[in-house]
């Protein structure tokens, strides 16, 4: 998979969480994901299609981190994942993908974005409908972990 496709999502996530939620995340070691089980408790998944590329992106938050981001972005502190938290994860998914779309567009890659799908619950699954490998990138913060997955057709 072309690393040019992946790095814009990494930098966009760091930027969105830093800017919108004043939250610093530290990247870990990327790897190829071998199963469909999400690494977090609440996830946003979005598909992307363009003339030369087809892919999908997901972001999965530990519950503790999602709740902290909710507080930092909206001033609300729910005690568990609720519809407001899942809406926020959907918005973050859109913002990250939109930021990556802008960066990729500057490099000549163009795609349209679908509406994000949000899934929550322990050990929920994320299915990327692409033929290429799924790259899993973990990040840590003071409030929990966030993982992104990026997959594009070969």
C-alpha positions in Angstrom: 0.0 0.0 0.0 1.2 3.5 -0.9 2.4 5.3 2.3 1.3 8.5 0.5 -2.3 7.3 1.2 -1.8 6.7 4.9 0.2 9.6 6.3 -2.5 12.2 5.6 -4.9 10.3 7.9 -2.2 10.1 10.7 -1.5 13.8 10.5 -5.1 14.8 10.2 -6.1 12.8 13.4 -3.3 14.4 15.4 -4.3 17.8 14.1 -8.1 17.3 14.8 -7.6 16.1 18.3 -5.0 18.7 19.1 -7.1 21.6 17.7 -10.6 20.6 18.5 -10.1 18.8 21.8 -6.7 20.1 23.1 -5.6 16.4 23.3 -2.1 15.2 22.5 -1.8 11.7 21.1 1.5 9.9 20.5 1.9 7.5 17.6 2.9 3.9 18.1 4.1 1.2 15.8 2.0 0.5 12.7 1.2 -3.0 11.7 -1.0 -5.0 9.3 -4.3 -5.9 10.9 -5.2 -9.5 10.5 -8.8 -9.6 11.9 -11.9 -7.5 12.0 -12.2 -6.9 15.8 -12.0 -3.2 16.7 -9.2 -2.1 19.1 -11.5 0.4 20.8 -15.0 0.8 22.3 -16.5 3.2 19.8 -15.5 3.5 16.1 -16.3 5.5 13.1 -15.9 4.0 9.6 -16.1 5.8 6.3 -15.7 4.7 2.7 -13.9 6.7 0.0 -14.1 6.3 -3.7 -12.3 8.1 -6.5 -11.3 7.7 -10.1 -8.0 6.0 -9.2 -8.6 4.8 -5.6 -11.1 3.1 -3.4 -10.6 2.7 0.3 -11.9 3.0 3.8 -10.8 4.7 7.1 -11.8 3.9 10.6 -11.0 5.5 14.0 -11.6 3.6 17.2 -11.5 5.2 20.7 -11.2 3.7 24.1 -14.3 4.7 26.1 -12.2 6.7 28.5 -10.6 8.8 25.7 -13.9 9.3 23.9 -15.5 10.6 27.1 -12.6 13.0 27.7 -12.8 14.3 24.2 -16.5 14.8 24.6 -15.8 16.9 27.7 -13.0 18.9 26.0 -15.0 19.6 22.8 -18.5 20.1 24.2 -18.2 20.6 27.9 -20.3 17.5 28.6 -19.1 14.6 30.7 -21.2 11.5 30.1 -20.5 8.5 32.2 -20.7 6.0 29.3 -20.9 6.0 25.5 -24.3 7.4 24.5 -25.8 8.8 21.3 -24.0 12.2 21.8 -20.7 10.4 22.0 -21.3 8.4 18.9 -22.4 11.6 17.1 -19.1 13.2 18.1 -17.1 10.2 16.9 -18.9 10.5 13.6 -18.0 14.2 13.4 -14.3 13.4 14.2 -14.4 10.7 11.5 -15.6 13.3 9.0 -13.1 15.9 10.1 -10.1 13.5 9.9 -11.2 12.1 6.5 -11.8 15.6 5.2 -8.4 16.8 6.3 -6.8 13.7 4.6 -8.9 14.4 1.5 -7.5 17.9 1.3 -3.9 16.7 1.7 -4.4 13.9 -0.9 -6.1 16.3 -3.3 -3.0 18.5 -3.2 -1.0 15.4 -4.4 -3.4 14.7 -7.2 -5.6 12.0 -5.5 -9.3 12.7 -5.5 -12.1 10.9 -3.8 -15.6 11.4 -2.4 -16.5 10.4 1.1 -19.5 8.4 2.2 -21.5 9.1 5.4 -19.7 7.6 8.4 -21.0 4.5 10.2 -20.6 4.4 13.9 -20.3 1.2 15.9 -19.8 0.8 19.6 -19.5 -2.0 22.2 -16.8 -4.3 23.4 -15.1 -6.3 20.7 -17.3 -4.9 17.9 -16.0 -5.5 14.4 -14.9 -3.3 11.5 -15.0 -4.6 8.0 -13.0 -2.8 5.3 -14.4 -3.6 1.8 -11.1 -3.3 0.1 -8.7 -5.8 -1.5 -5.6 -4.3 -0.1 -4.2 -4.8 3.4 -5.5 -2.9 6.4 -2.9 -0.8 8.2 -3.5 -0.4 11.9 -1.9 2.6 13.6 -2.1 2.9 17.4 -1.9 6.1 19.4 -1.7 6.7 23.1 -2.8 9.6 25.2 -3.1 10.5 28.9 -6.8 9.3 28.7 -6.7 6.1 26.7 -5.9 4.8 23.2 -7.1 5.6 19.8 -6.5 3.4 16.7 -6.9 4.2 13.1 -7.2 1.7 10.3 -6.7 2.6 6.6 -7.3 0.3 3.7 -7.1 0.9 0.0 -7.4 -1.4 -3.0 -4.1 -2.3 -4.4 
